[in-house]
Each structure stands twice: as structure tokens, then as C-alpha cells.
Amino acid sequence: MTAMGPVRLITAALLVVAASGVLAAAQPGGSADAGFLSLTPALATLVICFWTRNVIFGLLCGVLLGGAVSGQYNVINAYIVPSLGSERY
């Protein structure tokens, strides 16, 4: 990892946290339709992957940002645990 690697990772993590706060404030009264906000996790994932050159970190940030858009901040209990061993997924 180059000298700029950790700086980019920290900056990207701070941007994801800031975007999560903005998205949480932008959700109007818990509506089910996120509209254009539903595209932000995918776009953020692509930008972070190309900017940091770290795909795993970019995907993790995208999952956390997706949780913020959907209003489910605990993505492990909301999505991952129910999908394990379930025929629904």
C-alpha cells in the first residue's frame, strides 16, 4: 500500500459517514420509496472502488450506505441474518 493509501481510506470512510447523515436527514417521514437516493450506494461504491483501488472497502461502504438509505442502520440484523438459511432469499 502506498503512502496515500491510508489517507484515501480514511477520507472515503469519513465521506460515507457524512453521506449517511445527510441521507438519514433527507428521508421524509420513513417513506418506502427512496427514489434517486436508491442509486447513491451503487454510485458511491463505484467511486470509492476506483478512488481507493480497494474493492472490499468500497463494497462495505456501499452496504453501509444502502442501510442508511433504507433506514436500517443495523444491516447485519436487518438483511444478513434473516437471509442465512432462509428460503425467502
C-alpha positions in Angstrom: 0.0 0.0 0.0 1.4 3.4 -0.9 1.7 6.3 1.5 -1.6 7.8 0.1 -3.5 4.6 0.7 -4.4 5.1 4.4 -5.3 8.7 3.7 -7.6 7.8 0.9 -9.3 5.1 3.0 -9.9 7.4 6.0 -11.2 10.1 3.7 -13.5 7.7 2.0 -14.8 6.4 5.3 -15.5 9.9 6.5 -17.3 10.7 3.3 -19.5 7.7 3.8 -20.3 8.6 7.4 -21.2 12.2 6.2 -23.3 10.9 3.4 -25.2 8.6 5.8 -26.1 11.5 8.0 -27.3 13.6 5.0 -29.3 10.7 3.7 -30.9 10.0 7.1 -31.9 13.6 7.3 -33.3 13.6 3.7 -35.7 10.7 4.3 -39.2 12.2 4.5 -41.1 10.5 7.4 -40.0 7.0 6.6 -41.4 6.7 3.1 -40.9 3.4 1.4 -39.8 4.8 -1.9 -36.2 6.2 -1.8 -36.3 7.5 -5.4 -33.0 8.8 -6.6 -31.4 8.1 -3.2 -31.5 4.4 -4.0 -28.8 4.9 -6.6 -26.3 6.6 -4.2 -25.0 3.3 -2.6 -24.1 1.9 -6.1 -22.5 5.2 -7.3 -20.6 5.7 -4.0 -19.3 2.1 -4.2 -18.0 2.7 -7.7 -16.4 6.0 -6.8 -14.8 4.6 -3.7 -13.5 1.4 -5.5 -11.9 3.5 -8.3 -10.6 6.2 -6.0 -9.0 3.9 -3.3 -8.4 0.9 -5.5 -9.8 -1.3 -2.7 -12.9 -3.2 -3.8 -13.7 -4.8 -0.4 -13.7 -1.5 1.4 -15.8 0.1 -1.4 -18.4 -2.7 -1.2 -18.5 -2.4 2.6 -19.1 1.3 2.3 -21.9 0.7 -0.3 -23.6 -1.8 2.0 -23.5 0.6 5.0 -24.7 3.5 2.8 -27.5 1.3 1.5 -28.5 0.6 5.1 -28.7 4.4 5.7 -30.8 4.9 2.6 -33.3 2.2 3.6 -33.4 3.4 7.2 -32.0 0.1 8.6 -28.8 1.1 10.3 -28.1 -2.4 11.7 -27.6 -4.1 8.3 -26.4 -7.3 9.9 -29.7 -7.9 11.8 -31.9 -6.4 9.1 -30.6 -8.2 6.0 -27.7 -10.7 6.5 -29.1 -12.7 9.5 -32.6 -13.2 8.0 -31.1 -14.3 4.7 -29.0 -17.1 6.2 -30.8 -20.4 6.0 -34.0 -18.8 4.7 -35.8 -19.9 1.6 -37.0 -16.4 1.0 -33.7 -15.3 -0.4 
